[in-house]
Amino acid sequence: MNQEFEKNGFIVVRNFFSSETIQITKQYMDIRYNVAKFTNQDKSVVTSDVAESYAFYGDTLCESILLNHGQKISNLLGLNLSPTYAFARAYEKGDTLIPHKDRGACEISATCPVYISDGKPSVLYISKFTTDRFDEEPRPSLDKFVSGDYYKAELYPGDVLFYKGCKHYHWRDALESPLLFQFFMHFVQTEGKYKELAFDTRPLMGLPASYKTKKVLDL
């Protein structure tokens, strides 16, 4: 395993994606976002962690990018990984993300900003300490985290934060920029405890969440 990733549970890789990949993805997400608004698509609440927003689970372009870069990510992290799903979200000004850990299908995760309307970085925080997935209820407030307990990741389009989503709390402050497009790629270790969640239990990548067939460990 990548020594830095193993030690800290997360790493930032600058310019992981090419400018061409980012530009195409930005244009695509801009179309999806504007179509969603024009057609009055309902904003989704996937969990209580984030405010209502336009969200795109299993997006075919994002899942194509995930599959295309899967081996590169496995090599980078020194892990044998199986894809679970990709997810894209359009954050609007004021949207927030409370401290949380992820479900089993997000054992190894990657997040990347595609477009930030005011040119400022997309800022995420990730705890330096780890805890078991269900050991703290209710979920902690920001008051739990003091300076030095967390890492601040400032990401620009093309930069990727890789992290152990089930182990480390992660969150963002209320978005100050008018608009942010961000997408996520999720994996499980091929021979790990969550291996049954490959493809997020869907028969095929690219299918919506309604095709998920297995709920075990999917919390």
JOSULBEL-V617776 format. One record per pair of residues at least 24 apart in sequence whose C-alpha atoms are under 10 Angstrom apart, sorted by the first residue. I is the first residue (numbers start at 0). J is the second residue. If there is no record, write none. Layout:
I,J ; I,J
This chain:
0,73 ; 0,74 ; 0,75 ; 0,76 ; 0,77 ; 0,78 ; 0,79 ; 1,73 ; 1,74 ; 1,75 ; 1,76 ; 1,77 ; 1,78 ; 2,76 ; 2,77 ; 3,76 ; 4,75 ; 4,76 ; 4,77 ; 4,161 ; 4,162 ; 4,163 ; 5,76 ; 5,77 ; 5,162 ; 5,163 ; 6,127 ; 7,126 ; 7,127 ; 7,128 ; 7,129 ; 7,150 ; 7,162 ; 7,163 ; 7,167 ; 8,107 ; 8,125 ; 8,126 ; 8,127 ; 8,128 ; 8,129 ; 8,161 ; 8,162 ; 8,163 ; 8,164 ; 8,166 ; 8,167 ; 9,76 ; 9,107 ; 9,108 ; 9,109 ; 9,125 ; 9,126 ; 9,127 ; 9,150 ; 9,160 ; 9,161 ; 9,162 ; 9,163 ; 9,164 ; 9,167 ; 10,76 ; 10,109 ; 10,152 ; 10,159 ; 10,160 ; 10,161 ; 10,162 ; 10,163 ; 11,109 ; 11,110 ; 11,152 ; 11,153 ; 11,154 ; 11,158 ; 11,159 ; 11,160 ; 11,161 ; 11,162 ; 12,75 ; 12,154 ; 12,157 ; 12,158 ; 12,159 ; 12,160 ; 12,161 ; 13,154 ; 13,155 ; 13,156 ; 13,157 ; 13,158 ; 13,159 ; 13,160 ; 14,111 ; 14,154 ; 14,155 ; 14,156 ; 14,157 ; 14,158 ; 14,159 ; 15,68 ; 15,71 ; 15,72 ; 15,111 ; 15,156 ; 15,157 ; 15,158 ; 15,159 ; 15,160 ; 16,64 ; 16,68 ; 16,111 ; 16,113 ; 16,156 ; 16,157 ; 16,158 ; 16,159 ; 17,156 ; 17,157 ; 17,158 ; 18,113 ; 18,156 ; 18,157 ; 19,157 ; 20,64 ; 20,113 ; 20,157 ; 21,111 ; 21,112 ; 21,113 ; 21,114 ; 21,156 ; 21,157 ; 21,158 ; 22,113 ; 22,114 ; 22,156 ; 22,157 ; 23,60 ; 23,113 ; 24,60 ; 24,61 ; 24,64 ; 24,113 ; 24,114 ; 24,180 ; 24,181 ; 24,182 ; 25,112 ; 25,113 ; 25,114 ; 25,115 ; 25,156 ; 25,180 ; 25,181 ; 26,113 ; 26,114 ; 27,60 ; 27,61 ; 28,55 ; 28,58 ; 28,60 ; 28,61 ; 28,87 ; 28,88 ; 28,89 ; 28,113 ; 28,114 ; 28,180 ; 28,181 ; 28,182 ; 29,89 ; 29,113 ; 29,114 ; 29,180 ; 31,55 ; 31,89 ; 32,88 ; 32,89 ; 32,180 ; 42,89 ; 43,88 ; 47,96 ; 47,97 ; 47,99 ; 48,95 ; 48,96 ; 48,97 ; 48,98 ; 48,99 ; 48,100 ; 48,138 ; 48,170 ; 49,90 ; 49,94 ; 49,95 ; 49,96 ; 49,97 ; 49,98 ; 49,99 ; 49,170 ; 49,171 ; 49,173 ; 50,90 ; 50,91 ; 50,93 ; 50,94 ; 50,95 ; 50,96 ; 50,97 ; 50,173 ; 51,90 ; 51,91 ; 51,94 ; 51,95 ; 52,88 ; 52,89 ; 52,90 ; 52,91 ; 52,94 ; 53,87 ; 53,88 ; 53,89 ; 53,90 ; 53,91 ; 53,180 ; 54,86 ; 54,87 ; 54,88 ; 54,89 ; 54,90 ; 54,180 ; 54,181 ; 54,182 ; 55,85 ; 55,86 ; 55,87 ; 55,88 ; 55,89 ; 55,182 ; 55,207 ; 56,84 ; 56,85 ; 56,86 ; 56,87 ; 56,88 ; 56,182 ; 56,183 ; 56,205 ; 56,206 ; 56,207 ; 56,208 ; 57,83 ; 57,84 ; 57,85 ; 57,86 ; 57,87 ; 57,184 ; 57,198 ; 57,199 ; 57,204 ; 57,205 ; 57,206 ; 57,207 ; 57,208 ; 58,84 ; 58,85 ; 58,86 ; 58,87 ; 58,182 ; 58,204 ; 58,205 ; 58,206 ; 58,207 ; 59,84 ; 59,85 ; 59,86 ; 59,204 ; 59,205 ; 59,206 ; 59,207 ; 60,85 ; 60,87 ; 60,205 ; 61,85 ; 61,86 ; 61,87 ; 61,182 ; 61,183 ; 61,184 ; 61,205 ; 62,86 ; 62,87 ; 62,182 ; 62,183 ; 62,184 ; 62,185 ; 62,204 ; 62,205 ; 62,206 ; 63,204 ; 63,205 ; 64,184 ; 65,109 ; 65,183 ; 65,184 ; 65,185 ; 65,186 ; 66,184 ; 66,204 ; 68,184 ; 69,184 ; 69,185 ; 69,186 ; 72,109 ; 72,161 ; 72,186 ; 73,186 ; 73,188 ; 76,107 ; 76,161 ; 78,107 ; 78,187 ; 78,188 ; 78,189 ; 79,186 ; 79,187 ; 79,188 ; 79,189 ; 79,190 ; 79,191 ; 80,106 ; 80,107 ; 80,185 ; 80,186 ; 80,187 ; 80,188 ; 80,189 ; 80,190 ; 80,191 ; 80,194 ; 80,197 ; 81,107 ; 81,185 ; 81,186 ; 81,187 ; 81,188 ; 81,189 ; 81,190 ; 81,191 ; 81,193 ; 81,194 ; 81,195 ; 81,196 ; 81,197 ; 81,198 ; 81,199 ; 82,107 ; 82,108 ; 82,184 ; 82,185 ; 82,186 ; 82,187 ; 82,188 ; 82,189 ; 82,194 ; 82,196 ; 82,197 ; 82,198 ; 82,199 ; 82,204 ; 83,107 ; 83,108 ; 83,184 ; 83,185 ; 83,186 ; 83,187 ; 83,194 ; 83,195 ; 83,196 ; 83,197 ; 83,198 ; 83,199 ; 83,200 ; 83,201 ; 83,203 ; 83,204 ; 84,108 ; 84,183 ; 84,184 ; 84,185 ; 84,186 ; 84,187 ; 84,196 ; 84,197 ; 84,198 ; 84,199 ; 84,200 ; 84,201 ; 84,204 ; 84,205 ; 84,206 ; 84,207 ; 84,208 ; 85,109 ; 85,110 ; 85,182 ; 85,183 ; 85,184 ; 85,185 ; 85,186 ; 85,198 ; 85,199 ; 85,204 ; 85,205 ; 86,110 ; 86,181 ; 86,182 ; 86,183 ; 86,184 ; 86,185 ; 87,111 ; 87,112 ; 87,113 ; 87,180 ; 87,181 ; 87,182 ; 87,183 ; 87,184 ; 88,112 ; 88,179 ; 88,180 ; 88,181 ; 88,182 ; 88,183 ; 89,113 ; 89,114 ; 89,178 ; 89,179 ; 89,180 ; 89,181 ; 89,182 ; 90,115 ; 90,173 ; 90,174 ; 90,176 ; 90,177 ; 90,178 ; 90,179 ; 90,180 ; 90,181 ; 91,116 ; 91,173 ; 91,174 ; 91,175 ; 91,176 ; 91,177 ; 91,178 ; 91,179 ; 91,180 ; 92,173 ; 92,174 ; 92,175 ; 92,176 ; 92,177 ; 92,178 ; 92,179 ; 93,172 ; 93,173 ; 93,174 ; 93,175 ; 93,176 ; 93,177 ; 93,178 ; 94,171 ; 94,172 ; 94,173 ; 94,174 ; 94,175 ; 94,176 ; 94,177 ; 94,178 ; 94,179 ; 95,170 ; 95,171 ; 95,172 ; 95,173 ; 95,174 ; 95,175 ; 96,123 ; 96,169 ; 96,170 ; 96,171 ; 96,172 ; 96,173 ; 96,174 ; 97,138 ; 97,139 ; 97,140 ; 97,141 ; 97,168 ; 97,169 ; 97,170 ; 97,171 ; 97,172 ; 97,173 ; 98,124 ; 98,125 ; 98,126 ; 98,138 ; 98,139 ; 98,140 ; 98,141 ; 98,143 ; 98,144 ; 98,167 ; 98,168 ; 98,169 ; 98,170 ; 98,171 ; 98,172 ; 99,125 ; 99,126 ; 99,132 ; 99,138 ; 99,139 ; 99,140 ; 99,164 ; 99,165 ; 99,166 ; 99,167 ; 99,168 ; 99,169 ; 99,170 ; 100,125 ; 100,129 ; 100,130 ; 100,131 ; 100,132 ; 100,133 ; 100,138 ; 100,163 ; 100,164 ; 100,165 ; 100,166 ; 100,167 ; 100,168 ; 100,169 ; 100,170 ; 101,132 ; 101,163 ; 101,164 ; 101,165 ; 101,166 ; 101,167 ; 101,168 ; 101,169 ; 101,217 ; 101,218 ; 102,132 ; 102,164 ; 102,165 ; 102,166 ; 102,193 ; 102,216 ; 102,217 ; 102,218 ; 103,132 ; 103,164 ; 103,165 ; 103,185 ; 103,186 ; 103,187 ; 103,192 ; 103,193 ; 103,194 ; 103,195 ; 103,196 ; 103,199 ; 103,215 ; 103,216 ; 103,217 ; 103,218 ; 104,164 ; 104,165 ; 104,185 ; 104,186 ; 104,187 ; 104,188 ; 104,193 ; 104,194 ; 104,195 ; 104,196 ; 104,197 ; 104,198 ; 104,199 ; 104,200 ; 104,216 ; 104,217 ; 104,218 ; 105,162 ; 105,163 ; 105,164 ; 105,165 ; 105,166 ; 105,183 ; 105,184 ; 105,185 ; 105,186 ; 105,187 ; 105,193 ; 105,196 ; 105,199 ; 105,217 ; 106,162 ; 106,163 ; 106,164 ; 106,165 ; 106,166 ; 106,185 ; 106,186 ; 106,187 ; 106,188 ; 106,191 ; 106,192 ; 106,193 ; 106,194 ; 106,196 ; 107,161 ; 107,162 ; 107,163 ; 107,164 ; 107,165 ; 107,166 ; 107,184 ; 107,185 ; 107,186 ; 107,187 ; 107,188 ; 108,159 ; 108,160 ; 108,161 ; 108,162 ; 108,163 ; 108,164 ; 108,165 ; 108,183 ; 108,184 ; 108,185 ; 108,186 ; 108,187 ; 109,158 ; 109,159 ; 109,160 ; 109,161 ; 109,162 ; 109,163 ; 109,164 ; 109,182 ; 109,183 ; 109,184 ; 109,185 ; 109,186 ; 110,154 ; 110,157 ; 110,158 ; 110,159 ; 110,160 ; 110,161 ; 110,162 ; 110,181 ; 110,182 ; 110,183 ; 110,184 ; 110,185 ; 111,154 ; 111,155 ; 111,156 ; 111,157 ; 111,158 ; 111,159 ; 111,160 ; 111,161 ; 111,180 ; 111,181 ; 111,182 ; 111,183 ; 111,184 ; 112,153 ; 112,154 ; 112,155 ; 112,156 ; 112,157 ; 112,158 ; 112,159 ; 112,160 ; 112,179 ; 112,180 ; 112,181 ; 112,182 ; 112,183 ; 113,154 ; 113,155 ; 113,156 ; 113,157 ; 113,158 ; 113,179 ; 113,180 ; 113,181 ; 113,182 ; 114,155 ; 114,156 ; 114,157 ; 114,178 ; 114,179 ; 114,180 ; 114,181 ; 115,155 ; 115,156 ; 115,176 ; 115,177 ; 115,178 ; 115,179 ; 115,180 ; 115,181 ; 116,176 ; 116,177 ; 116,178 ; 116,179 ; 116,180 ; 117,175 ; 117,176 ; 117,177 ; 117,178 ; 117,179 ; 118,155 ; 118,156 ; 118,176 ; 118,179 ; 119,153 ; 119,154 ; 119,155 ; 119,175 ; 119,176 ; 119,179 ; 120,152 ; 120,153 ; 120,154 ; 120,155 ; 120,156 ; 120,158 ; 120,176 ; 120,179 ; 121,152 ; 121,153 ; 121,154 ; 121,155 ; 121,156 ; 121,158 ; 121,171 ; 121,174 ; 121,175 ; 121,176 ; 121,179 ; 121,180 ; 121,181 ; 122,151 ; 122,152 ; 122,153 ; 122,154 ; 122,155 ; 122,170 ; 122,171 ; 122,172 ; 122,173 ; 122,174 ; 123,150 ; 123,151 ; 123,152 ; 123,153 ; 123,154 ; 123,160 ; 123,169 ; 123,170 ; 123,171 ; 123,172 ; 124,148 ; 124,149 ; 124,150 ; 124,151 ; 124,152 ; 124,153 ; 124,167 ; 124,168 ; 124,169 ; 124,170 ; 124,171 ; 124,172 ; 125,149 ; 125,150 ; 125,151 ; 125,152 ; 125,160 ; 125,162 ; 125,163 ; 125,164 ; 125,167 ; 125,168 ; 125,169 ; 125,170 ; 125,171 ; 126,150 ; 126,151 ; 126,166 ; 126,167 ; 126,168 ; 126,169 ; 126,170 ; 127,166 ; 127,167 ; 127,168 ; 127,169 ; 128,166 ; 128,167 ; 128,168 ; 129,163 ; 129,165 ; 129,166 ; 129,167 ; 129,168 ; 130,165 ; 130,166 ; 130,167 ; 130,168 ; 131,165 ; 131,166 ; 131,167 ; 132,164 ; 132,165 ; 132,166 ; 132,167 ; 132,168 ; 132,218 ; 133,165 ; 133,218 ; 138,168 ; 139,168 ; 141,170 ; 141,172 ; 144,168 ; 156,180 ; 156,181 ; 159,183 ; 161,185 ; 163,187 ; 192,216 ; 193,217
